[in-house]
């Protein structure tokens, strides 16, 4: 299930307050600045820093390439 556009428009990283990328195929919200993802469970974004996933360089590069190749837009600008 896709997250509602209205929800995506207001979602920001709880740590740096910047925009995120919704990668639907991975069920995550991605912050390329901090190399971190926030999982989406049962269609609910888990926006807790303690439950986020820190990415190694390889995984961060993979998700960055996915964002670029799919033309994903940030949650806000």
N, C-alpha and C positions, 0 to 999 in steps of 0.2 A: 504494500500500500504506500502511496506517495504522501509525504507530509503536505499539509495545506499551505498554500502560498501565503496566507495571512500569518501563519506561524513562522514560516521561513523569514518573512520580512522583519521580524523582531528578534530573531535569534542572534546572539553574539557570544563570543567566547567569554566564559565567566572570569578568566584570568586577565587577558589583555583587552577585553571589551571590543575586539575587532570582529570583522565579518568572518563567516565560516563558509565552507563549500559542502553542500549536501550531495553525497555520493550515494545515490539510491541503491546501486548494485552492490555496494559494500555495507549498507545499512549503518552509515556513519556520517557525522558532521566532522569536517576536516579543517584544522587550523594549520596552514603551511608555515606560518611565522614561528610557531612554537613546536612544530613537528609533533602534533598531537591529534588524536581523534576522540570523539565522544560517540558512544554507541547509541543506537536507537533500538529500544526493546519494546516489543508489542506496540509499535507505532508511537512511542513516547521517547523523545530525546532525553538522555541521561546527562544533564549538564552539571555534573559534580566534578570538580578538579580531581579529587581523590579517586574517582572511578574512571577517569580518562586513561587513554593508552598513549604512552610516550613511544614515538616511532624511531627506529634506527634510520640511518641515512638511506639505506636501500629501500625500505618501505616508504619513507617520505618521498624519495625520487619517483617511485612507482605511482603513488597517489597524485603527485604533482603532474606527472605525465598523463594520467587519466583525466584529471581536471582539464588540462589543456586540450587533449585529443577529443574529449566530449564537449568542449566549449562551455563548461559549467560556469555559472555566474555566482558571485558571492551573495550571501544572504541579504546584504545591503551594501551601499557604496558610500 
